[in-house]
Amino acid sequence: MSQPAPRSPVRSVLSCLLAAMVMLSVAPRPGAQGATRTRQHRAALVVASVESHLEQVQDDAFFQPFSRQSGVAVMHRTWNGGLPELDHHGLHAGTGGTWSLVLAEDSTIRAACMAGLVVHLAGSTANPDGCGVPGLTTQVVVAWDQAWRQMAPRWGDFWDVVRFPGKRGLRRDPRTTLEIALMADGVPPEDVYAQLATDAGVERAFRKLSQLRPYITWWSTPAQAASILARGQVLMSSAPRDAVMMLPAHGGQAIGVSADMALSYGLSWGVVAGQPAARLGQSRDLLHFIVQPDRQAAFMARYGAPPGPDAGHPARVLPVDVQFWQGHYTSLSRRFDIWLRGAG
C-alpha cells in the first residue's frame, strides 16, 4: 500500500492553520483576548498532554501569553493517553477536576472523538469529521547511545541480539510497535499496512516480537522512552524523535537518532467534553489562541524542526495510518495484551 510522502513539521503545522481556525467555527467570546487582571480569580484551565517534554515550549509560546491577555491561568497535567483516564477527568469528573484541552496523537484524539470524550468541532476539508485540531508532526525513530556505536542501527539490527547484545526499548502499545516488527522482518514501509490488514501479517508481526520478548524494556510515554535511553537502561530504543532531541547533555553522552524507516505521526488538540459551559468557552478561546499564526510561529521557533533527510541518502518514512488504527486498534490491542501476558 503506497503512502504519501511525509511533510516537515513546520509545513504540516502551518498548512493546517486555516483549516484549524475554520474547525473551531466560533470566534473568541467578546473580551476574551483583552481581559484585565481582575479576571485572574477564575479557575485555571487544565491542559493534559502525553508529550510532557513539550511543556516548557508550549508554556512560553501559548499558555503564558494567553494568561497575560485573558487573565485565565493554565495548568499542565501529564496524560498516559488512555481513554479511561480522559473519561475520568472529563465527562465523569464533575466541575472541580475537569480537564480543558488534551494533546495526543491523531489516532488517540480520533478515538476519543468517536467515544464522545472530546468535542466535535466544525469539519474542514483537511478533517471532515471535526475530530481534533492539528498540532504537530513528529516521528518515532531508532535511538541509541552513540558511545556504543557511531553508525546508525536499523530495525534489523534492533533484533540482532547476537551481534548487539543488550536491552531494547519498545512502546507498550500495538501502534508503531507492530509496524516496526514487520519492517524488522523485511517488509518495506509501503507494504506494512497491507500486511497488518491480514491475519497472516498480524501473525508475522507477533512472531517477530516473540523473538525479542526477553530483551524488551517497555515504555508508554515519550518521556519514558527518553529516560530509559538517558539512564543507559537500553542499548537502543524506538522513541519519539523530539523527546530524544530535547534530552539535556549529560556527561558527554550523545543519543543518536536514525530517521530511516521512521514512523511519522501527527499530534492533535482536543477540547474535552463534559466541561461546564463557561469553562468550555474558555477552553475554545485557548485553542483558538493556540492556532493563531503568530503563536504557531513562536512555538516552532522554540521547538525547532528536526533536520531534513540527507539528499544523498533519503530516508524511507512510514506515515502512521490513522484510518487503519481507527478500524483495528480495539482488536489489535486485545491481541497485544494477550501476547504481553504470554498467552499469545
N, C-alpha and C positions, 0 to 999 in steps of 0.2 A: 504494500500500500504506500503510495507516494505521499510525502509530507511537504508542506510549503516550507520554503527557506526561512529560517528564523530572522527576526529583525533585532537590531540592537535595542538595549533597554531604553536609551534616550528616544529613539524614533518610535518605539512601541508606546511609550507613555505619552509623548506629545501628539501622536496621531490620534490618540483616544480622547484628547481633552474635549473637543467639540461634542463628540458622542456622549461623553460622560455628563457634560452640562445639560444636554438635552434629556438624558435619562433622569436627571434629578427633577426636571419638569417644574419645580416650584422655586421661584426666586427666594432669596433670603427674606425673612419677615421684616417689616419696617423696623429700622433702628438696630438690626442685628449686628451690622458691621461698625456702627458708630456709637455703641453704648458707652456709658461712662462708668467710672469705678464704683458708682453707687449700686451696681448690679452684682457685685462680687459675692454677695451673700447667697447667691443661687447655688444649688447643689452642683458639684463637679460632674462633667461628662466623663464617662469611663470608656477608654479605648483598649480593647483586648486584641493582642496580636500573637501569632505563632512566631513572628520574626522579631524577637526581643532585641536582637543585636542592632536593629534599626532605630531603637527608641530615641537615642540622643539626636540622630539626624532628623527624625520626624518632629521631635520636640522643638528643635531650632527652626525648622522650615515651616511647620504647620501649627503646632499647638500653642507655643508661647505667643506668636503673633496673633493667633485667634483670640487668646485670652486677653491680650492687651486691647484689642479692638472691641471685644464683646463683653468683657468683664466676667466671662464664664471660665472657670478653671477646667483643665483637662488632666485626668489621671490615667496612668498606664497600668495594664494588667497583662500577665503572660497567659496565653491560652494554649492548651495542648492540641487544639484542632479538632477535638471530639464534639459531635453534635449534642450528646447528653449534657456536657458542661455548658454549652451555649444555651440550651433549653433551660437549664437551672438558673442561669443568670439573665434570662430573657423573659419568656412567657410566664415562667413559674417563679420568678424572683421576687415579686412584689415591688413596691415603689422604692424601697430603700437600696437594693443592690443591683438594679438593672444595668447591664452594660448598654452603651450607647452605639458605638461603632465596633466592628471587628475587621481585621485584615488577615486573610489566609489565601491559600492557593485557590485558583479558579474552581477546581472540582469540588473543594470543600464548600465554598460560597454557593455554588450552584445546588449542591445537595441541601444546604441549609435553606436556600430559597424555595426549593421544591417542598421542603418539610414545613414551610411557613415560619421558620425561625428568624429569617431576615425579611425586610420589607421588599415587595416587588416595586421597582421603580419603573418609570415610563420607558418603554423599549426604544431601541435605536437600530440603525442598520447594522452596526457592529455587534449588538447584543439584543436581539429582538425580544427575548423573554424578560429582559429587565433584571436579570439576576446579578447584582453587584456592579460596581464601577471599577474599571481597570486602574491598578495602582502601580505595578512594576512588573518587569520581566526579568527572570533570573535563571540560573542553571544549576543542576546537580552534576557534579564533576567527580573525577578521581582526584583525591587529595592525598598527599603523602609527605613524610618528613624527608627533606632533601639532604639531610645529613646521612641518611641511609643510601640514597641513590639520586644522582643528578638527572638521569634520563627518565622521562615521564613514563610511568607504568600505564598499561591499558587494562581494559576489563578482563582480557585473557590472562594477564599477569596477576590480576586480583585473585584469581582462582588457583594460581600455581604456588601451592604451599610447599612444594618440594624445593624449588629454586629460591623462593622468597618466604621462608617460614616466619610466622607471626600472626597476630590477630588482625582481623579486618572489621571495619565498621560498616553496617548497613542499616537502612531505615526500617523500623519495626512497623511496616505498612506495605501492602502489596503494590501500591503506587510507586513507581520508579524502581522498586526492588525487583519485580518480575521482569520489567523491561531490561534491566541490567543483566539479569541471569541469562536471558535469551541472547543478548549481544555478546556476553562472555562465551556463549556456546556456539558462536559463529553466525548468528542471524544478523543480516545487515539492518541498520536502523530503519530503513524504509519498509522493511517487511515485518517489523516487530508486532504491530497491532493486528496484522492479518493472521499472524501465528497465534497471538493471545486470544483471538476470537474463536479458536478451535479447541476442542478438548485435547487434541494431541499437542498443541502448542502449550497449553496450560501444564500438561503433564511434563513436557520437556523443561519448562521453567522450574517446576518444583524439583525435578530430578537434579537439575544443576545446583539449586540451592542446597539440596541434601548433601552434595559433595563437600560443601563448605561449612556445614552446620557447626562442627566442633570449634571452628575458628572465628565465629561471628560474635562481635560485640554490638548490641543493638542501640540505636539512637532514635529518639522520637521527635526532637525539635532541632532546628538549625543550631541553636546554642549548644545542645548536647553533642552534635556532630563536631563542632569546632573544639569543644572541650576535650573530647577523647583524643583528638589529634594533638592538641597543645600539651596534654599531660603525658603523651607518649604511650597511651593505653592500646593503641593500634598502630600497625605498620603503615596501613593505608585505609582510606575510608571513602565511601560515597559521601558527598557533603554539598550543601548549598554554597555556591561559589562566593557570594558576597559575605556570608558568615565567616568563611575562611580568610578572605582578604582583609576583613576587619579585625582579625586577631592581632593583639599588640605583640611587638617583638619581645622575645623573652630568651635571654641567654644566648643570643645568636641563632636561635632555632628558626629555620625557614620552612614553611609549609608550602609545597608546590601544588599547582593545580594543572590538570590536563583537560582541555576542552574537547579533545577528540572523543566522539560518541557520547558527549554530554547530553543531558535531557533538559530542554528549555521549558519553562512553565511560567504562567502568569500568576500574579497575586492581585486580588481584588478586595475592595472595600465593600462592606455590607452594613446597612442600618438595621440594628437589632429590633425585632418585633416585640410587642408587648410593653413598650415604654408608655408612661403617662403622656398625654397629648402635648403638654408644654415641653417636656424633655425631648420628645420625638421631633418637635420643631427645631429645637436647638441642635439636635444631632444632624438633622438635614442641613442646617446652617453650616455646621462644621464640615460636613462632606462637601458642600458647595464651595466653601473656602479652600479646601484641600485641592480641588481640581482646577482652581484658577491658574492660568498660565504662569503668572509671576511666582506663585507658590511652588508649582512644579519645577520651575527653573531653579528656585532656591534649593529645593530638595536635591535635584540632580547635581548641582554644584557642590553640595556637601557629600552626597553619596558617591559620585564618581562612577563613570561607566567602566566596566571591565575591558581590558584590551581586546581589540578585534582579532579575527583569525589571521594567521600568518598567510600572506598571499601565496607564498611558495608551497605551503603545506596546509591547505584549507582543512579545517576541522569538520567532521561529519557530526551534525547535531540532530537529535530526535526531539521534535516538539511533542510534549505530553498531550495526548488526545483526550480532551475533556469530555467529549461526547462518548468516547469508548468507556471511560470510567463512570460516567453517569449511568450507563446501562449495565455495567459489570461489577461495580465496586462492591455491592452487597454480597454477591455470590463469591467473588474472589477474596473478600475479607473473611468470610466464613471459612473458606478453604485454607486461607493463610493461618487463621487462628488454630485450626485443626492441626496443621503442619507444625506450628510452633509448639504445640503440646506433645509433639512426637507421634501423633496418631495418623499422620498423612505421609 
